[in-house]
Amino acid sequence: MTSAGKSQPGGPKYINDFSKALAGEVKILLAEVGKLRDERRARCSFPSPVRVDLGQRMNLGTM
């Protein structure tokens, strides 16, 4: 039995083309999200001067 709508095993060609294009876009977006996450971690890993000052004051009991 053959199906008139199928041009190759696994489905019509346009579905395969769409899947490949979508996979490429997802890969690009995941790379961008990873880059943003790394930038955010780098920014947040350095304590801000305000937090350090408040922390030191609290430890010294001068607040």
For each residue, the residues with C-beta under 8 A, 3 or more apart:
1:
2: 6
3: 6
4:
5: 12
6: 2 3 9 11 12
7: 12 13
8: 11 12 13 16
9: 6
10: 16
11: 6 8 15 16
12: 5 6 7 8 15 16
13: 7 8 16 17
14: 17 18
15: 11 12 18 19
16: 8 10 11 12 13 19 20
17: 13 14 20 21
18: 14 15 21 22
19: 15 16 22 23
20: 16 17 23 24
21: 17 18 24 25
22: 18 19 25 26
23: 19 20 26 27
24: 20 21 27 28
25: 21 22 28 29
26: 22 23 29 30
27: 23 24 30 31
28: 24 25 31 32
29: 25 26 32 33
30: 26 27 33 34
31: 27 28 34 35
32: 28 29 35 36
33: 29 30 36 37
34: 30 31 37 38
35: 31 32 38 39
36: 32 33 39 40
37: 33 34 40 41
38: 34 35 41 42
39: 35 36 42 43
40: 36 37 43 44
41: 37 38 44 45
42: 38 39 45 46
43: 39 40 46
44: 40 41
45: 41 42
46: 42 43
47: 51 52 55
48: 51 52
49: 52 53
50: 53 54
51: 47 48 54 55
52: 47 48 49 55 56
53: 49 50 56 57
54: 50 51 57 58 63
55: 47 51 52 58 59
56: 52 53 59 60
57: 53 54 60 62 63
58: 54 55 61 63
59: 55 56
60: 56 57
61: 58
62: 57
63: 54 57 58
